[in-house]
Amino acid sequence: MDKERKMRRLVIKTFSIDKVEFADNTSIEGKNLYIKKDIADNIDINEDLIEKVDLNIIEPNRHDIFVNSIMDFSPIAVKVLGRIGEGITHVLTGVYVMLTGVDEDGVQVAEFGSSEGILEEQVVFGKAGTPDKNDTIINVNVTLKSGKGSSRPGPMAAHEVCDKIIQEIREHLKKVHGEKCSEKYEYFDRIRYGKKKVVIIKQVAGQGAMYDTGVFAKSPGGFIGCRSVIDMGNIPIILSPNEYRDGALRAMN
């Protein structure tokens, strides 16, 4: 009997971005990311929940600015082949997406507490789930209708519209030739016969409003298509190591 059996193979290819700018059209050219300057104006929104959406580019090490309540940091990643946990995934490095929110009365999106303030005072940079100080941040700022920032529908609508904006970038990232990647990582889900079986338990948020976790969106680390652990009754979910590596979870808090 073989001592080891390889199950799923996941290849993650990263593409380094040095500069992010607004332009007439969205594109990726070398290490430059260009974002259509009116992209946020042409996204379908839930007009019962959202007043407006603004898109800002925060340059590296320019974190002495005020931001509204931080709802999420997420990478820009897309499946090129296969489903989450296997196949090929393209990921941009050097750039992160930050979703922030406030309502039209100036009330910050929050449940237990909000995180608005000077960016460098609100974020510990360079940690798992946060950008490095030298990363460019794409800030999607959503202004919700009055009173819609403290219950689930409002924040969920903000996550959805953010994902729609980033999807246009994903479509271009998907088309970038894999040979142009900066780095390439290969992972296997393995069964090692005769070895100990290891389970890592991760406790995730599943409480409401900003405290929620999505599972298995259409894109790695995305929102659209994901299932809320709240809606699933906060039941235990088993993920393979590669599904976890490939962004099967989206922490919406």
Backbone as a ProteinNet text record, in pm:
[ID]
protein_1_A
[PRIMARY]
MDKERKMRRLVIKTFSIDKVEFADNTSIEGKNLYIKKDIADNIDINEDLIEKVDLNIIEPNRHDIFVNSIMDFSPIAVKVLGRIGEGITHVLTGVYVMLTGVDEDGVQVAEFGSSEGILEEQVVFGKAGTPDKNDTIINVNVTLKSGKGSSRPGPMAAHEVCDKIIQEIREHLKKVHGEKCSEKYEYFDRIRYGKKKVVIIKQVAGQGAMYDTGVFAKSPGGFIGCRSVIDMGNIPIILSPNEYRDGALRAMN
[TERTIARY]
84.1	0	87.2	47.4	121.2	115.3	223.5	227.7	154.3	132.3	70.6	-15.6	-129	-217.5	-247.6	-218.7	-247.5	-391.3	-464.1	-604	-616.5	-637.3	-656.1	-525	-503.3	-385.2	-430	-366	-395.9	-269.1	-279	-168.7	-211.9	-138.1	-166.2	-53.9	-90.8	5.4	-19.2	85.8	72.5	129.1	67.3	107.8	126.5	248.5	283.8	236.2	173.8	128.1	207	267.4	344.9	266.7	169.7	98.8	-47	-136.7	-279.8	-326.3	-394.4	-440.7	-580.4	-653.2	-779.2	-749.2	-832.1	-812.9	-948.8	-947.2	-1072.3	-1130.6	-1043.3	-1088.2	-1006	-1064.3	-993.9	-901.5	-776.3	-680.8	-563.5	-489.4	-365.2	-254.6	-160.7	-51	80	149.1	271.8	240.9	305.8	282.3	192.9	118.1	25.6	-118.8	-200	-342.9	-417.8	-496	-576.6	-723.5	-792.7	-932.2	-1017.5	-1123.2	-1213.6	-1264.1	-1243.5	-1266.3	-1412.2	-1506.3	-1647.5	-1708.9	-1624.7	-1671.1	-1779.8	-1767.2	-1865.2	-1999.3	-1999.4	-2123	-2208.1	-2148	-2217.2	-2247.4	-2243.7	-2272.1	-2415.8	-2486.7	-2622.4	-2616.6	-2697.5	-2700.7	-2844.4	-2856	-2986.4	-3023.5	-3107.5	-3138.7	-3221.1	-3277	-3349.2	-3253.5	-3128.7	-3031.2	-2911.3	-2873.5	-2749.9	-2780.9	-2718.6	-2732.7	-2632.8	-2504.5	-2402.5	-2279.1	-2192.9	-2068.1	-1954.2	-1848	-1730	-1609.8	-1521.8	-1400.1	-1278.7	-1186.6	-1066.4	-942.7	-832.6	-704.6	-615.6	-573.7	-486.2	-345.3	-256	-118.2	-44	61.6	141.4	193.5	188.2	241.5	173.4	53.1	-24.9	-147.6	-121.8	-227.2	-270.7	-233.6	-271.3	-402.5	-495.1	-622	-737.2	-848.5	-968.4	-1041.7	-1085.4	-1169	-1290.8	-1399	-1518	-1496	-1591.6	-1578.9	-1532.2	-1423.6	-1364	-1443	-1502.6	-1585.9	-1510.1	-1405.8	-1335.3	-1208.8	-1108.7	-994.4	-1000	-976	-978.7	-881	-825.1	-735.9	-816.7	-748.8	-811.9	-762.7	-852.3	-815	-926.4	-890.9	-989.6	-950.6	-1051.2	-1026.5	-1006.1	-897.1	-868.9	-910.1	-892.2	-927.8	-975.3	-1086.3	-1135.2	-1218.4	-1248.9	-1327.6	-1238.1	-1292.5	-1213.5	-1158.7	-1026.8	-960.8	-880.2	-895.3	-819.2	-804.9	-721.8	-703.7	-603.8	-631.1	-538.7	-609.5	-541.9	-591.7	-489	-535.8	-450.9	-480.7	-375.5	-389.5	-300.6	-353.2	-270.7	-204.1	-77	-7.2	32.6	54.7	87.5	-34.9	-154.6	-279.2	-382.1	-460.9	-564.7	-692.3	-805.5	-934.1	-978.4	-1019.8	-1073.7	-1215.9	-1310.8	-1450.2	-1480.7	-1531.8	-1571.2	-1717.2	-1781.3	-1921.4	-1968.6	-2068.7	-2132.5	-2273	-2366.1	-2497	-2508.4	-2613.8	-2626	-2639.6	-2665.1	-2670.2	-2535.2	-2434.5	-2302.4	-2281.1	-2377.4	-2364	-2281.8	-2174.9	-2083.8	-2148	-2116.4	-2163.9	-2099.1	-2180.8	-2125.8	-2232.5	-2188	-2279.7	-2238.8	-2121.7	-2072.5	-1985.9	-1920.2	-1830.9	-1780.5	-1755.7	-1711.2	-1560.6	-1504.5	-1358.5	-1319.6	-1401.8	-1365.2	-1251.1	-1179.6	-1071.3	-954.6	-840.6	-719.6	-673	-653.2	-628	-511.4	-400.2	-282.9	-304.3	-406.3	-437.5	-539.5	-602.3	-707.8	-664.8	-550.7	-508	-366.3	-345.4	-210.3	-169.2	-82.8	-43.6	53.7	53.1	149	114.7	-10.8	-55.7	-142.8	-171.5	-260.2	-395.7	-435.1	-563.7	-559	-441.2	-428.3	-318.8	-327.9	-223.7	-93.6	15.2	141.4	137.1	226.7	228.6	262.1	335.3	373.6	278	163	60.4	-28.3	-81.6	-184	-319.6	-403.9	-535.5	-643.2	-728.7	-847.6	-960.8	-1005.4	-1108.4	-1245.4	-1330.5	-1469.7	-1549.4	-1596.8	-1670.3	-1818.5	-1900.4	-2043.9	-2119.6	-2203.3	-2293	-2430.4	-2475.1	-2604	-2715	-2836.9	-2951.5	-2958.3	-3031.2	-3041.4	-3083.6	-3003.6	-3036.2	-3011.4	-2952	-2935.1	-2799.6	-2719	-2585.5	-2574.3	-2684	-2675.5	-2751.1	-2802.4	-2866.6	-2813.4	-2828.7	-2760.1	-2780.6	-2900.6	-2918.1	-2827.7	-2806.8	-2723.2	-2578.9	-2507.6	-2369.4	-2357	-2453.9	-2447	-2457.3	-2540.5	-2551.1	-2420.5	-2351.7	-2222	-2118.3	-2114.2	-2022.7	-2052.2	-2180	-2218	-2172.7	-2197.2	-2160	-2008.1	-1936.4	-1790	-1741.7	-1803.2	-1763	-1791.2	-1901.1	-1932.9	-1827.1	-1777.8	-1673.1	-1544.3	-1505.8	-1380.7	-1389.5	-1510.8	-1525.9	-1472	-1485.6	-1432	-1280	-1213.3	-1067.9	-1036.8	-1118.1	-1095.5	-1101	-1194.5	-1208.4	-1080.7	-1012.6	-885.5	-772.9	-773.8	-671.8	-677.8	-796.4	-815	-748.1	-739.2	-685.1	-533.2	-471.9	-326.6	-258.4	-161.4	-93.2	-19.8	-38.5	20.2	171.2	236.7	383.2	437.3	351.4	395.1	388.5	356	339.1	470.6	460.1	577.6	623.8	527.2	557	451.4	489	398.8	410.1	294.3	291.6	203.5	248.8	174.9	146.2	19.7	-21.1	-103.1	-89.6	-168.3	-241.8	-369	-436.9	-393.4	-339.5	-281.7	-345.9	-351.9	-382	-253.1	-205.4	-83.8	-123.1	-114.5	-157.8	-67	-129.2	-52.4	-10.6	-43.2	-8.1	-128.2	-101.6	-209	-297.8	-424.9	-519.2	-529	-505.8	-501.3	-618.9	-691.5	-801.1	-771.4	-774.8	-757.4	-895.3	-928.9	-1059.7	-1044.3	-1123.6	-1121.7	-1259.5	-1263	-1389	-1408.2	-1522.5	-1548.5	-1670.4	-1684.1	-1796.2	-1924.5	-2031.5	-2162.1	-2270	-2273.2	-2359	-2459.2	-2419.5	-2512.5	-2447.7	-2518.4	-2469.6	-2329.2	-2225.9	-2089.9	-2021	-2083.2	-2017.6	-2073	-2017.4	-2066.3	-1948.6	-1964.7	-1862.9	-1929.8	-1878.6	-1929.4	-1842.7	-1904.3	-1834.5	-1859.7	-1751.3	-1756.3	-1828	-1772.3	-1820	-1773.8	-1815.9	-1774.6	-1626.6	-1571.7	-1429.7	-1359.8	-1231.3	-1156.9	-1162.6	-1204.5	-1214.2	-1324.6	-1415.7	-1520.6	-1646.2	-1750.3	-1878.1	-1992	-2005.4	-2119.2	-2117.1	-2230.3	-2242.3	-2210.3	-2156.6	-2120.8	-2245.9	-2231.9	-2339.8	-2297.1	-2386.4	-2358.8	-2367.2	-2270.9	-2276.1	-2395.4	-2439.8	-2560	-2681	-2693.3	-2806.4	-2802.1	-2684.3	-2670.4	-2683.2	-2714.7	-2734.8	-2606.6	-2496.5	-2366.5	-2324.4	-2356.9	-2317.1	-2170	-2102.1	-1962.1	-1949.4	-1844.9	-1818.5	-1676.9	-1662.9	-1531.7	-1474.5	-1355.2	-1283.2	-1154.3	-1115.4	-983.5	-877.7	-751.2	-646.3	-641.7	-660.1	-653	-773.1	-888.7	-1004.7	-981.1	-922.3	-891.8	-786.7	-680.4	-574.1	-629.7	-730.7	-780.5	-891.4	-912.5	-1008.3	-1152.1	-1177.2	-1314.5	-1392	-1321.4	-1386.9	-1372.8	-1478	-1470.5	-1521.6	-1432	-1468.6	-1525.7	-1654.7	-1722	-1735.1	-1619.1	-1620.9	-1491.2
-120.6	0	124.9	224.9	350.2	416.3	478.7	547.8	681.3	731.2	862.2	868	934.1	952.6	1100.5	1154.7	1294.3	1308.2	1398.2	1420.4	1539.4	1658.1	1778.3	1854.9	1907.1	1988.9	2132.3	2223.9	2366.9	2442	2523.1	2608.7	2753.9	2829.1	2971.4	3052.1	3137	3221.8	3366.9	3433.1	3571.4	3666.5	3781.9	3884.5	4015.7	4064.7	4181	4310.1	4395.9	4527.3	4635.6	4725.3	4835	4966.1	4979.3	5106.1	5082.8	5157.3	5151.7	5291.7	5304.3	5435.4	5424.4	5536.1	5543.1	5571.1	5515.5	5532.7	5523.2	5532.6	5524.5	5383.9	5283.3	5144.4	5064.4	4957.1	4868.3	4776.4	4763.5	4674.4	4647	4542.2	4510.3	4509.6	4599.8	4611.8	4605.1	4492.9	4472	4472.1	4562.5	4573.4	4691	4737	4848	4799.5	4840.9	4811.8	4940.9	4941.3	5057.5	5024	5114.3	5093.2	5198.3	5155.1	5247.6	5352.2	5477.6	5584.5	5600.5	5557.5	5568.4	5432.5	5336.2	5199.4	5191.8	5270.2	5264.3	5324.7	5407.8	5471.6	5378.6	5271	5181.8	5044.8	5037	4911.8	4912.9	4803.1	4792	4786.3	4866.5	4868.5	4847.8	4806.8	4796.7	4936.5	5004.7	5144.1	5159.7	5050.7	5056.8	5059.5	5016.8	5007	5099.4	5127	5200.6	5337.6	5439.8	5575.4	5602.6	5568.7	5589.5	5505.7	5492.7	5416.6	5501.5	5514.5	5589.4	5496.6	5522.4	5441.4	5532.7	5496.8	5576.4	5486.6	5543.4	5472.4	5533.9	5452.5	5497.6	5450.5	5543.7	5511.7	5446.1	5369.6	5307.3	5410.6	5373.3	5456.4	5593.2	5604.4	5728.5	5697.1	5662.7	5610.8	5709.6	5836.4	5939.3	6005.9	5927.7	5981.3	5919.7	5990.8	5939.4	5843	5730.4	5636.8	5602.1	5567.5	5522	5380.4	5330.6	5201.6	5092.3	5025.9	4924.3	4795.2	4751.2	4631.8	4507.7	4527	4410	4451.5	4364.7	4366.6	4238.2	4246.1	4125	4136.6	4022	4021.9	4022.9	4041.3	4029.2	3899.3	3802.4	3669.2	3614.3	3525.1	3468.8	3325.6	3241.4	3106.7	3110.9	3051.9	3040	2902.4	2803	2665.8	2594.5	2522.3	2443.2	2524.2	2461.7	2525.5	2555.4	2626.2	2662.2	2536.5	2537	2423.3	2339.5	2363.7	2288	2371.4	2323.7	2395.2	2509.1	2619	2732.5	2859.2	2934.7	3062.6	3171.8	3284.7	3403	3502.2	3560	3655	3776.2	3895.3	4015.8	4040.2	4075	4115.9	4262.2	4326.7	4468.8	4557.4	4495.9	4572.5	4494.7	4566.9	4508.6	4590.5	4526.7	4595.8	4620.5	4742.1	4775.6	4827.1	4759.6	4802	4881	5001.4	5084.5	5126	5160.9	5195.2	5292.6	5372.2	5471	5490.8	5541.1	5569.6	5718.3	5756	5892.8	5996.2	5950.2	6040	6053.5	5983	5987.6	5884.4	5794.2	5687.3	5574.2	5535.3	5434.6	5295.5	5216.8	5078.4	5001.1	4943	4875.8	4791.7	4702.2	4628.4	4650.7	4598.4	4619.7	4745.3	4779.5	4894.9	4921.9	5047.1	5083.6	5106.1	5114	5125.7	5242	5347.3	5464.8	5539.5	5618.8	5698.3	5708.6	5754	5762.3	5620.3	5591.1	5454.5	5388.8	5461.6	5401.5	5372.3	5431.8	5406.2	5293.9	5254.8	5154.4	5016.7	5010	4885	4848.7	4722.4	4668.7	4610.4	4679.1	4639	4520.9	4444.9	4336.1	4209.4	4196.1	4075.6	3993.6	3869.4	3785.5	3854.4	3882.3	3946.8	4097.1	4158	4303	4331.6	4445.1	4479.2	4518.4	4512.2	4567.9	4719.8	4788.2	4933.7	4983	4901.4	4944.4	4892.5	4837.8	4797.6	4917	4916.1	5011.6	4956.8	5042.6	5001.5	5061.4	4975.8	5021.5	5029.1	5149	5170.2	5184.3	5086	5093.1	5142.2	5264.6	5324	5330.5	5261.9	5253.4	5338.5	5429	5506.9	5443.1	5391.2	5324.8	5425.4	5383.6	5465.4	5480	5578.2	5606.7	5483.5	5451.7	5342.9	5203.2	5188.4	5056.1	4992.1	5056.3	5003.7	4915.3	4891.1	4814.9	4683.1	4645.6	4515	4449.7	4319.4	4241.9	4289	4323.3	4355.5	4467.9	4571.7	4683.6	4643.3	4589.8	4545.8	4440.7	4348.7	4247.7	4312.8	4415.9	4488.1	4558.9	4609.4	4674.4	4573.3	4455.4	4350.9	4311.5	4305	4264.7	4366.1	4494.4	4595.4	4605.4	4584.9	4582.8	4469.5	4352.7	4237.4	4259.8	4328.8	4358.3	4448.2	4544.9	4634.1	4557.5	4473.6	4398.9	4293.9	4247.8	4145.2	4190.6	4318.7	4367.7	4352.6	4373.6	4352.2	4204.1	4119.6	3974.6	3924.7	3979.3	3934.2	3959.4	4068.2	4096.7	4011.9	3990.6	3907.9	3764.4	3718.6	3581.8	3563	3669.5	3660.8	3680.4	3721.4	3741.3	3605.4	3599.1	3471.9	3424.7	3298.4	3243	3250.3	3249.8	3254.1	3389.1	3489.4	3622	3639.3	3532.5	3543.1	3576.9	3643.5	3676.5	3556.5	3481.4	3362.6	3256.6	3131.6	3018.8	2922.3	2883.8	2790.8	2671.9	2554.3	2431.8	2358.2	2323.9	2256.3	2132.4	2030.3	1908.9	1877	1836.9	1771.1	1625	1576.3	1442.2	1354.8	1227.5	1126.5	1051.4	1056.3	985.2	864	748.9	626.5	593.3	554.7	517.7	634.5	756.8	876.7	924	1011.8	1067.1	1159.4	1156.8	1246.7	1374.6	1488	1616.9	1702	1755.6	1848.5	1979.6	2090.4	2222.4	2286.9	2328.3	2389.6	2541	2606.1	2753.2	2805.9	2892.9	2955.7	3082.4	3094.3	3209.6	3284.6	3408.2	3492.2	3446.4	3442.1	3407.9	3461.5	3593.4	3654	3751.6	3823.3	3916.7	4047.6	4127.3	4256.8	4241.8	4299.9	4289.1	4161.1	4083.5	3964.5	3840.7	3812	3702.5	3645.1	3524	3458.8	3391.7	3417.1	3353.5	3236	3136.6	3014.1	2985.8	2956.1	2910.6	3008.2	3127.1	3222.1	3177.6	3249.5	3215.6	3240.2	3340.6	3374.3	3356.8	3322	3308.9	3436.2	3423.6	3539.8	3635.3	3592.2	3680.4	3673.5	3741.5	3745.5	3685	3725.7	3680.2	3527.8	3467.5	3322.5	3249.8	3322.4	3255.9	3228.5	3135.9	3106.4	3153.8	3222.8	3273.5	3160.8	3156.7	3054.8	3079	3204.1	3233.5	3166.1	3179.9	3119.8	2967.7	2912.7	2767.1	2719.4	2811.1	2773.3	2756.1	2814.8	2804.7	2660.1	2572.2	2432.7	2415.8	2313.7	2289.8	2260.4	2310.8	2289.4	2233.9	2130.7	2070.6	2123.6	2181.2	2228.7	2150.4	2126.2	2067.2	2175.9	2138.7	2240.8	2330.9	2273.5	2355	2446.5	2404.4	2493.9	2615.4	2590.5	2701.5	2793.2	2733.8	2813.8	2897.9	2845.1	2906	3007.1	3044.5	3150.3	3106.5	2985.8	2938.2	3019.5	3083.5	3163.9	3312	3385.4	3532	3582	3638.2	3690.9	3830	3844	3972.2	4046.6	4079.9	4152.8	4229.5
0	0	0	-80.3	-81.9	55	94	222.2	218.1	96.2	82.4	-41.7	-30.5	-145.4	-161.2	-279.5	-306.9	-356.3	-290.9	-326.1	-422.5	-368.9	-450.2	-465.5	-585.1	-613.9	-635.9	-564.2	-575.6	-613	-716.8	-758.9	-744	-665.4	-646.6	-711.9	-805.7	-875.1	-834.7	-789.9	-745.7	-850.9	-859.9	-956	-879.9	-878.9	-798.6	-864.8	-784.1	-830	-756.5	-833.4	-775.2	-771.1	-861	-870.2	-907.6	-842.4	-872.7	-907.5	-1021.3	-1066.7	-1126.2	-1124.7	-1197.8	-1344.5	-1431.8	-1575.8	-1645.1	-1777.3	-1852.9	-1850.1	-1838.6	-1837.2	-1737.1	-1687.5	-1595.3	-1673.8	-1627.3	-1693	-1599.4	-1631.5	-1561.9	-1666.4	-1652.2	-1747.7	-1671.3	-1686	-1609.8	-1461.5	-1388.7	-1245.5	-1209.9	-1308	-1286.7	-1295.3	-1199.7	-1201.1	-1227.5	-1333.4	-1367.1	-1341	-1270.9	-1235.2	-1304.1	-1368.7	-1436.6	-1338.5	-1370.7	-1274.2	-1232.9	-1317.5	-1280.8	-1252.7	-1215.4	-1195.2	-1089.3	-982.3	-873.8	-915.2	-1019.3	-1063.9	-1149.7	-1198.7	-1291	-1230.5	-1097.2	-1027.9	-976.7	-998.6	-944.6	-792.6	-727.3	-581.8	-533.4	-409.4	-345	-294.8	-369.9	-338.6	-210.8	-161.1	-34.2	84.5	60.7	169.4	151.1	27.9	-0.7	-59.2	-1.8	-51.7	-163.7	-141.9	-245	-214.6	-315.6	-303.5	-359.1	-281.6	-325.6	-330.7	-425.8	-441.4	-429.6	-341.4	-319.9	-325.3	-368	-369.4	-262	-166.2	-57.7	-87.5	-108.4	-145.4	-28.1	-58.6	48.6	147.8	275	383.6	396.5	340.9	354.9	441	564.7	650.5	758.6	739.4	836.5	795.3	744.3	695	774.2	777.1	844.8	753.2	809.4	735.1	820.3	754.3	825.6	878.8	951.1	1019.1	922.8	957.3	871.1	884.4	774.4	773.6	727.5	648	594.6	521.6	526.8	435.4	354.8	225.3	143.3	27.2	-15	-130.8	-259.3	-370.7	-502.3	-563.1	-574.3	-622	-710.2	-801	-893.2	-929.1	-947.8	-996.7	-1147.1	-1191	-1334.1	-1384.2	-1298.1	-1332	-1206.4	-1217.4	-1105.2	-1008	-895.3	-791.4	-672.1	-572.3	-455.1	-387.4	-365.9	-303.6	-399.1	-530	-629.1	-755.6	-846.1	-972.2	-960.9	-1030.9	-1037.6	-990.6	-904.9	-855.3	-883	-931.7	-949	-837.3	-779.8	-670.1	-695.3	-670.9	-677.9	-542.7	-545.3	-423.8	-437.8	-322.9	-325.1	-324.6	-322.2	-320.2	-239.3	-160.8	-76.5	-90.9	-66.7	-68.9	75.2	104	235.5	218.5	281.6	279.5	406	389.2	504.2	487.2	600.5	591.8	696.7	659.6	746.6	691	773	715.2	682.7	616.7	566.3	677.7	800.4	915.5	984.3	930.6	991.6	1099.6	1117.3	1217.2	1157.1	1226.5	1174.8	1175.5	1072.1	1066	1179.4	1265.5	1382.8	1448.8	1537	1622.8	1767.5	1806.1	1942.1	1951.8	1842.9	1844.4	1704.5	1672.4	1538	1536	1417.3	1403.5	1314	1314.1	1235.8	1303.8	1227.4	1284.7	1189.2	1239.7	1159.1	1128.3	1001.7	956.6	1030.6	1045.2	1107.3	1255.7	1314.5	1454.7	1472.3	1363.5	1370	1320.1	1251.8	1188.5	1231.8	1261.1	1279.9	1145.2	1076	941.5	944.7	834.7	818.7	894.6	937.3	1006	911.7	951.9	871.4	857.6	733.5	710.7	698.9	717	698.9	597.1	527	430.1	498.6	422.8	470.3	454.2	524.1	515.1	374.4	298.2	163.2	55.9	96.8	1.2	-33.5	-154.5	-192.5	-148.4	-96.5	-48.6	-137.6	-190.2	-263.1	-162	-131.8	-30.3	-96	-73.2	-115.7	4.9	-2.6	109.2	73.9	153.8	127.7	229.1	178.2	263.9	258.1	372.6	380	409.4	385.3	421.2	573.8	618.9	761.6	841.3	944.1	1034.3	982.1	862.5	802.5	834.6	919	945.5	1066.8	1137.1	1261.1	1257.2	1140.8	1124.6	997.4	986	882.9	739	694.6	552.5	502.5	582.9	539.1	513.8	614.1	591.5	480.7	471.1	364.9	226.7	214.2	87.2	54.3	157.9	136.8	87.5	147.3	102.4	-42.5	-75.4	-211	-315	-289.7	-388	-400.1	-289.6	-294.5	-384	-369	-449.5	-597.7	-628.2	-768.1	-830.3	-753.7	-804.1	-829.9	-733.2	-746.3	-856	-887.3	-989.9	-1125.2	-1155.3	-1283.6	-1287.3	-1173.9	-1168.4	-1181.7	-1116.3	-1124.5	-1268.6	-1346.6	-1485.3	-1564.8	-1537	-1604.9	-1547.1	-1416.1	-1352.7	-1404.7	-1431.1	-1481.7	-1617.1	-1694.5	-1830.2	-1837.5	-1725.2	-1726	-1742.8	-1832.2	-1859.1	-1735	-1701.1	-1579.8	-1574.3	-1690.1	-1693.1	-1646.6	-1637.6	-1593.4	-1441.9	-1371.1	-1226.5	-1157.2	-1043.8	-963.3	-882.3	-828.4	-749.5	-776.7	-752.8	-775.7	-659.2	-604.7	-492.2	-528.2	-490.8	-520.1	-389.8	-369.7	-246.7	-281.1	-198.4	-215	-86.3	-100.6	10.6	6.3	117.2	118.9	226.3	197.6	299	325.3	448.8	485.7	569.9	507.7	573.7	691.4	800.7	919.4	1004.4	960.8	1037.1	1119.2	1213.3	1294	1210.8	1239	1173.1	1255.5	1190.1	1259.2	1213.6	1309.6	1282	1353.4	1277.3	1336.1	1348.9	1470	1494.5	1495.3	1411.6	1403.1	1439.9	1537.3	1575.7	1493.3	1427.1	1341	1392.4	1345.9	1388.2	1321.3	1399.2	1346	1436.7	1449.8	1550.1	1492.1	1387.7	1326.9	1290.4	1205.6	1156.9	1097.6	1163	1110.1	1153.6	1238.9	1293.2	1223.9	1106	1023.6	943.8	894	813.1	694.4	575.9	455	414.6	354	314.6	166.8	94.3	-45	-137.9	-150	-250.1	-388.7	-490.8	-626.9	-648.5	-579.3	-593.4	-459.7	-461.4	-335	-252.5	-126.5	-40.5	-77.1	-165.6	-213.3	-128.3	-176.3	-104.7	-184.8	-309.7	-389.8	-402.8	-370.2	-378	-248.8	-149	-23.9	59.1	153.9	248.3	386.4	453	586.7	688.5	781	885.9	978.3	985.4	1064.2	1001.4	868.6	799	804.7	824.2	835.4	979.7	1069.6	1208.1	1287.3	1237.2	1305.4	1331.5	1236.8	1251.3	1215	1266.6	1228.7	1079.5	1018.3	875.8	861.2	780	757.6	626.3	633.2	515.1	499.5	377	353.3	367.8	390.9	399.3	276.4	157.1	36.1	20	66.3	61.5	150.3	266.2	357.4	295.3	238.7	174.3	59.6	-6.3	-129.6	-104.6	22.6	51.8	57.2	113	126.6	229.3	322.2	426	395.3	424.7	423	556.8	635	766.6	749.1	772.6	750.4	882.8	941.6	1068.4	1085.7
[MASK]
+++++++++++++++++++++++++++++++++++++++++++++++++++++++++++++++++++++++++++++++++++++++++++++++++++++++++++++++++++++++++++++++++++++++++++++++++++++++++++++++++++++++++++++++++++++++++++++++++++++++++++++++++++++++++++++++++++++++++++++++++++++++++++++

